[in-house]
């Protein structure tokens, strides 16, 4: 590693070929691993291995790289504190300081104040160095935002608040002069701060139970901050795989991927999705699609059919005073699922009835639930408190748009879904096999083996009707016949 920044480019070319260099410094447009606000256990282990391999390599000055073994938190912190004052002289010095501090912090070890301060300083130097030209480089802007949030996260988690009688500058001076090691266990306890990667959402305000039924205890957790369910990092790849299985839903899946990309760019743990309205004939797979989207995003799922609704009580619930008083349906689902951001599916929206001058129309109630301004303070007449519905991911289905109020149509993203073409039989069948296996609690490879003649018969039938619901029914019948034959042979 060079002693000045003059050899920066040569060092980058050398370290890029070294194992683990991408974990420490990034590769091309890829983000370095330490920029993520949360790390999995295997990622922490990989980051530590890459760091140790780098500081023990011949390129690194031996006077700075003490012998560090895997799992040696004290040696990692000693390295971070000693190397931090000199890190600016080296082409990739700051990421090394930060990587050492992150490994100890994410592994749950006691992080010294000086090591935490060194990590924050390392991030600040990188942020200042990369602050110019951010508007011309979206990747650099994203690194800048993630780095700023990570610096704040480390400060809140590992540095104590200054005493009331001392200024911040005085307190920082004490931190620099404090002898090592000063561990968090020796410091006055600070109130825990929620992790920046998963903010708490208070769904319900405080409420008085309408009566003495025991079920109201199920809604108490919604009055406390609940973490948002985070979508997996490979959610975009999962949605791409779903698009290959269901090409008829390519347009809504493309919108979902764009929303995920924007949320990741902004550092949000869970996306806010504009409500989707899937319009298509019966049997095209709208309900199947909604369930698979929830599985791809690793979010809980709830569904409601509005086809037979004659008023808005199915959505709004019933007011306090009735013997069978019930909260609004989204509130009940969030209490049942234990998440403030579930995927809620409404089927046959165009068939929801009701009159404004009697018990109300379900579509008017739905409009207030999906409108961002009113969803944040939805008033539940049963609990007599406000509910935050802004984080719900709505997916709706209808056979046609006729019968849906224009104000509701203007607030949803409408996608026309046509029956899949006959050429999509292979991918459609593969998706249905995964669906059947998931419902049965087994892998697709564990389902009964189908004969080639059976597959070709299903192909010919699908070419005539192109109906996913009918194809699934036929597939389940064929699997049942194959299972009976397998049992007969076994017995």
C-alpha positions in Angstrom: 0.0 0.0 0.0 1.5 3.4 -0.9 2.6 6.0 1.6 1.0 8.9 -0.4 -2.0 9.3 -2.6 0.3 9.6 -5.7 0.2 5.8 -6.1 -3.6 5.5 -5.6 -4.4 4.2 -9.1 -1.7 1.6 -8.9 -2.9 0.4 -5.6 -6.5 0.2 -6.8 -5.4 -2.0 -9.7 -3.4 -4.2 -7.4 -6.0 -4.6 -4.7 -8.8 -5.2 -7.2 -7.2 -8.5 -8.1 -6.7 -9.5 -4.4 -9.3 -11.9 -2.9 -11.8 -10.0 -0.8 -10.9 -6.6 -2.2 -14.5 -6.1 -3.5 -15.8 -6.6 0.0 -13.6 -3.8 1.4 -13.5 -1.3 -1.4 -16.3 -2.2 -3.8 -16.0 -3.4 -7.4 -16.8 -1.0 -10.2 -20.3 0.3 -9.5 -21.0 -2.2 -6.8 -21.3 -0.9 -3.2 -18.7 -2.0 -0.6 -20.1 -4.3 1.9 -19.6 -2.0 4.9 -22.0 0.6 3.4 -25.0 -1.6 4.2 -26.8 -0.5 7.4 -27.3 -4.1 8.5 -25.0 -7.1 7.8 -25.8 -10.8 8.0 -23.6 -13.0 10.1 -21.9 -14.7 7.1 -21.3 -11.2 5.6 -19.5 -10.1 8.8 -17.4 -13.2 8.7 -16.5 -12.6 5.1 -15.7 -8.9 5.7 -13.4 -9.9 8.7 -11.6 -12.4 6.5 -11.0 -9.9 3.7 -9.8 -7.3 6.2 -7.3 -9.7 7.9 -6.0 -10.9 4.5 -5.4 -7.3 3.4 -3.6 -6.0 6.5 -1.4 -9.1 6.6 -0.5 -8.9 2.9 3.0 -7.7 1.8 1.4 -4.5 0.5 0.4 -3.3 3.9 3.1 -1.8 6.2 4.1 -4.4 8.8 4.5 -1.7 11.5 0.7 -1.0 11.3 -0.7 -4.5 10.8 -0.4 -6.4 14.1 -1.1 -10.1 14.1 -4.9 -10.3 14.1 -6.7 -13.6 14.3 -10.4 -14.2 13.4 -12.6 -13.3 16.3 -10.0 -11.2 18.1 -12.1 -8.1 18.8 -9.4 -6.4 20.9 -6.8 -6.6 18.2 -9.2 -5.3 15.6 -10.1 -2.3 17.8 -6.4 -1.7 18.5 -5.7 -1.6 14.8 -8.6 0.8 14.1 -7.5 3.2 16.8 -3.8 3.2 15.8 -4.4 3.3 12.1 -7.1 6.0 12.1 -4.7 9.0 12.5 -2.7 7.8 9.5 -5.5 6.5 7.3 -5.7 9.7 5.2 -2.2 9.1 3.8 -3.2 5.8 2.2 -5.3 5.3 -0.9 -7.8 3.0 0.8 -7.1 3.7 4.4 -10.5 4.9 5.6 -12.4 1.7 4.5 -10.0 -0.4 6.6 -10.7 1.6 9.8 -14.4 1.4 9.2 -14.4 -2.3 8.4 -12.6 -3.2 11.6 -15.1 -1.2 13.7 -18.1 -2.6 11.8 -17.0 -6.2 12.4 -16.7 -5.7 16.1 -20.0 -3.7 16.3 -22.1 -6.1 14.2 -20.7 -9.2 16.0 -22.0 -7.8 19.3 -18.6 -7.0 20.9 -18.0 -4.1 23.2 -16.9 -1.2 20.9 -14.5 1.3 22.5 -15.5 5.0 22.2 -12.3 5.9 20.5 -12.7 3.1 17.9 -16.3 4.2 17.3 -15.2 7.9 16.9 -12.4 6.7 14.5 -15.0 4.9 12.4 -17.3 8.0 12.3 -14.3 10.2 11.3 -13.4 7.8 8.6 -16.9 8.0 7.1 -16.9 11.8 7.4 -13.6 12.0 5.5 -15.1 9.8 2.7 -18.2 11.9 2.6 -16.3 15.1 2.3 -14.1 13.7 -0.4 -17.0 12.5 -2.5 -19.3 15.4 -2.0 -18.5 17.1 -5.3 -20.2 16.0 -8.5 -22.9 14.0 -6.8 -25.7 15.2 -9.1 -23.9 13.8 -12.1 -23.3 10.3 -10.7 -26.4 8.5 -9.2 -24.2 5.7 -7.8 -22.0 8.2 -5.9 -25.1 9.9 -4.6 -26.4 6.6 -3.2 -23.1 5.9 -1.6 -23.1 9.4 0.0 -26.6 8.9 1.4 -25.8 5.4 2.8 -22.5 6.6 4.3 -24.2 9.5 6.0 -26.9 7.3 7.6 -24.2 4.8 8.7 -22.2 7.5 10.4 -25.3 8.6 12.3 -26.1 5.0 13.2 -22.6 4.4 14.6 -22.7 7.7 16.6 -26.1 6.9 18.1 -25.3 3.3 19.0 -21.7 3.5 20.3 -21.0 7.1 21.5 -22.7 8.3 24.8 -24.6 11.6 24.8 -22.6 14.5 26.3 -23.3 15.6 29.8 -25.6 18.5 30.3 -22.8 20.6 31.8 -20.3 20.1 29.0 -20.3 21.3 25.4 -20.0 18.9 22.6 -16.5 20.1 21.7 -15.3 19.6 25.2 -16.8 16.1 25.3 -15.1 15.2 22.0 -11.8 16.4 23.5 -12.3 14.1 26.4 -13.0 11.2 24.1 -9.7 11.8 22.2 -7.7 12.0 25.4 -9.4 9.0 27.2 -7.0 6.0 27.7 -7.8 2.8 25.9 -9.7 0.6 26.3 -12.9 2.4 27.5 -15.7 -0.1 26.9 -19.4 0.6 26.5 -20.0 -1.7 29.5 -18.2 0.9 31.7 -20.3 3.8 30.5 -23.6 5.1 31.9 -26.4 3.3 30.1 -28.0 5.3 27.2 -31.6 4.8 26.0 -31.5 2.4 23.1 -32.2 3.9 19.7 -34.2 2.0 17.1 -32.0 0.9 14.2 -32.1 3.2 11.3 -32.7 0.3 8.9 -36.0 -0.6 10.5 -37.9 2.3 12.0 -40.8 1.6 14.3 -44.3 2.4 13.1 -47.0 3.1 15.7 -50.1 1.8 13.8 -52.8 2.7 16.5 -53.1 5.5 19.0 -54.1 4.6 22.5 -57.7 3.4 22.8 -60.2 2.2 25.4 -61.7 -1.3 24.7 -65.4 -1.0 23.5 -66.4 -3.8 25.9 -64.9 -6.5 28.0 -64.2 -9.1 25.2 -60.7 -10.6 25.5 -60.0 -10.1 21.8 -59.0 -6.4 22.3 -55.7 -7.5 23.8 -54.7 -8.5 20.2 -54.7 -4.9 19.2 -52.5 -3.6 22.0 -49.2 -4.4 20.1 -50.3 -2.0 17.4 -50.1 0.9 19.9 -46.3 0.3 20.3 -43.7 1.0 17.7 -43.5 -2.0 15.3 -40.6 -2.6 12.9 -41.4 -2.6 9.2 -41.0 -6.0 7.6 -37.9 -5.6 5.4 -38.0 -6.9 1.9 -35.0 -9.3 1.0 -32.1 -7.9 -0.8 -32.7 -10.2 -3.7 -36.3 -9.1 -4.1 -35.7 -7.7 -7.6 -34.3 -11.1 -8.7 -37.3 -12.9 -7.1 -39.7 -10.6 -9.0 -37.7 -11.2 -12.2 -38.1 -15.0 -11.7 -41.9 -14.4 -11.1 -42.1 -12.5 -14.4 -40.6 -15.5 -16.2 -43.3 -17.8 -14.6 -46.1 -15.4 -15.3 -45.4 -13.3 -18.5 -48.9 -11.9 -18.4 -48.0 -9.9 -15.3 -44.8 -8.3 -16.8 -46.1 -4.7 -16.5 -47.1 -4.7 -12.8 -43.9 -6.6 -12.0 -41.8 -4.0 -13.8 -43.5 -1.2 -11.8 -42.7 -3.2 -8.6 -39.1 -3.5 -9.5 -38.8 0.3 -10.2 -40.4 1.0 -6.9 -38.0 -1.3 -5.1 -35.0 0.3 -6.9 -36.2 3.8 -5.8 -36.7 2.6 -2.2 -33.2 1.0 -2.1 -31.7 4.2 -3.5 -33.3 6.2 -0.7 -32.3 3.7 1.9 -35.8 2.7 2.8 -36.2 -0.8 4.4 -39.6 -1.4 2.8 -41.1 0.2 -0.3 -44.3 2.3 -0.4 -46.2 1.0 -3.4 -48.9 2.8 -5.3 -52.0 0.6 -5.1 -52.2 -1.9 -8.0 -55.4 -2.7 -9.8 -55.3 -5.9 -11.9 -58.1 -6.0 -14.6 -58.6 -9.2 -16.4 -61.0 -12.1 -17.0 -61.7 -14.7 -14.3 -59.1 -17.4 -14.1 -56.2 -15.3 -15.4 -54.3 -15.7 -12.1 -54.8 -12.4 -10.3 -55.2 -13.9 -6.8 -52.2 -16.3 -7.5 -50.1 -13.3 -8.6 -50.9 -11.3 -5.4 -49.9 -14.2 -3.2 -46.6 -14.7 -5.1 -45.8 -11.0 -4.9 -46.2 -11.2 -1.1 -43.9 -14.3 -1.0 -41.3 -12.6 -3.2 -41.2 -9.6 -0.9 -41.3 -11.8 2.2 -44.4 -9.8 3.5 -47.5 -11.2 5.2 -50.6 -11.6 3.1 -54.3 -11.0 3.7 -57.2 -11.1 1.3 -60.9 -10.0 1.2 -63.5 -10.6 -1.5 -65.8 -7.5 -2.0 -68.1 -9.3 -4.5 -70.9 -9.7 -2.1 -70.4 -6.5 -0.1 -73.7 -4.5 0.2 -72.2 -1.7 2.3 -68.9 -0.6 3.7 -68.9 -2.6 7.0 -66.6 -5.3 5.5 -63.9 -2.6 5.2 -64.8 0.0 7.8 -66.0 -2.4 10.5 -68.8 -1.5 12.9 -69.0 1.4 15.3 -68.7 1.2 19.0 -72.0 0.5 20.8 -72.9 -2.5 18.7 -72.6 -5.9 20.4 -70.5 -7.2 17.6 -68.3 -4.1 17.2 -65.3 -4.8 15.0 -62.4 -2.6 13.9 -61.6 -1.7 10.3 -60.5 -4.7 8.2 -56.9 -3.4 7.5 -56.4 -2.8 11.3 -57.6 -6.4 12.1 -55.3 -7.8 9.5 -52.3 -5.9 10.8 -53.1 -7.2 14.3 -53.5 -10.7 13.0 -50.3 -10.6 10.9 -48.2 -8.6 13.3 -46.8 -6.2 10.7 -47.5 -2.6 9.8 -46.8 -3.2 6.1 -48.6 -6.3 4.9 -49.8 -7.0 1.3 -53.6 -6.7 1.4 -55.5 -8.1 -1.6 -59.1 -7.1 -2.5 -60.9 -9.2 -5.1 -63.9 -8.2 -7.3 -63.6 -4.5 -6.4 -66.0 -3.6 -9.2 -68.8 -5.6 -7.6 -68.7 -3.8 -4.2 -72.1 -2.3 -3.6 -73.7 0.0 -1.1 -75.4 3.4 -0.9 -74.0 6.6 0.5 -77.2 7.6 2.2 -77.5 4.2 4.1 -74.5 2.2 5.4 -72.0 3.7 2.9 -70.2 2.4 -0.1 -67.2 0.1 0.2 -65.4 2.0 -2.7 -65.7 5.3 -0.9 -64.2 3.8 2.3 -61.4 2.2 0.2 -60.7 5.5 -1.4 -60.0 7.1 2.0 -57.8 4.1 3.0 -55.5 4.4 -0.1 -55.3 8.2 -0.2 -51.9 9.0 1.4 -53.2 12.1 3.2 -56.2 10.4 4.9 -54.5 6.9 5.3 -52.0 8.3 7.8 -54.8 9.3 10.2 -57.6 6.9 9.4 -60.2 7.1 12.2 -61.5 3.7 13.4 -65.0 4.2 14.7 -64.8 1.0 16.8 -61.6 1.7 18.7 -62.2 5.5 18.5 -58.6 6.2 17.6 -56.5 6.9 14.5 -54.7 4.2 12.5 -51.7 4.6 10.2 -52.4 2.7 7.0 -49.8 4.4 4.8 -47.4 1.4 4.7 -50.0 -1.2 3.5 -49.3 -2.5 0.0 -52.6 -2.7 -1.7 -53.3 -5.1 -4.6 -56.8 -5.1 -6.1 -58.5 -7.2 -8.8 -61.5 -6.7 -11.0 -62.9 -8.3 -14.1 -63.5 -4.9 -15.7 -63.2 -1.2 -14.7 -66.9 -0.5 -15.3 -68.5 -0.1 -11.9 -65.3 1.3 -10.2 -65.7 5.0 -9.2 -63.5 7.4 -11.1 -61.9 8.9 -8.0 -60.7 5.4 -7.0 -59.4 4.7 -10.5 -57.3 7.9 -10.4 -55.5 6.8 -7.3 -54.5 3.3 -8.4 -52.1 2.0 -11.0 -54.3 0.1 -13.5 -52.9 -2.9 -15.4 -54.8 -4.9 -18.0 -54.0 -8.6 -17.6 -54.6 -10.8 -20.6 -54.7 -14.6 -20.6 -51.2 -16.0 -21.1 -50.3 -17.1 -24.7 -50.1 -20.7 -25.6 -46.4 -20.3 -26.0 -46.1 -19.5 -22.2 -47.3 -23.0 -21.2 -43.9 -24.2 -19.9 -43.3 -21.2 -17.7 -46.9 -21.2 -16.5 -46.8 -24.9 -15.6 -43.6 -24.4 -13.7 -45.1 -21.6 -11.7 -48.2 -23.7 -10.9 -46.1 -26.6 -9.9 -44.2 -24.4 -7.4 -47.6 -23.1 -6.2 -49.0 -26.5 -5.6 -45.8 -27.7 -3.9 -45.9 -24.7 -1.6 -49.5 -25.3 -0.7 -48.6 -29.0 0.0 -45.5 -28.1 2.1 -43.0 -29.8 -0.1 -40.5 -29.1 -2.9 -41.6 -29.3 -6.6 -39.2 -32.2 -7.1 -41.1 -34.2 -4.5 -44.4 -34.1 -6.4 -45.5 -37.2 -8.2 -43.7 -37.8 -11.5 -45.8 -36.9 -14.6 -45.6 -38.8 -17.8 -44.8 -37.1 -21.0 -48.2 -37.8 -22.5 -49.8 -36.1 -19.5 -47.7 -33.0 -20.1 -48.6 -32.9 -23.7 -52.3 -33.3 -22.9 -52.2 -30.4 -20.5 -50.4 -28.3 -23.2 -53.1 -28.9 -25.8 -55.9 -28.1 -23.2 -54.1 -24.9 -22.2 -53.8 -23.8 -25.8 -57.6 -23.9 -26.1 -58.7 -22.2 -22.8 -55.5 -20.3 -21.6 -57.0 -20.2 -18.1 -54.6 -20.6 -15.2 -57.4 -21.6 -12.8 -58.5 -24.5 -15.1 -54.9 -25.5 -15.7 -54.2 -25.7 -12.0 -57.3 -27.9 -11.5 -56.3 -30.2 -14.3 -52.7 -30.3 -13.0 -53.9 -31.2 -9.5 -56.1 -34.0 -10.9 -53.1 -35.4 -12.9 -50.9 -35.3 -9.8 -53.6 -37.1 -7.8 -53.8 -39.8 -10.4 -50.0 -40.2 -10.5 -49.9 -40.3 -6.7 -52.5 -43.1 -6.6 -50.5 -45.1 -9.2 -47.3 -44.6 -7.1 -49.0 -45.9 -4.0 -50.5 -48.9 -5.8 -47.0 -49.8 -7.0 -45.5 -49.4 -3.5 -48.2 -51.6 -2.0 
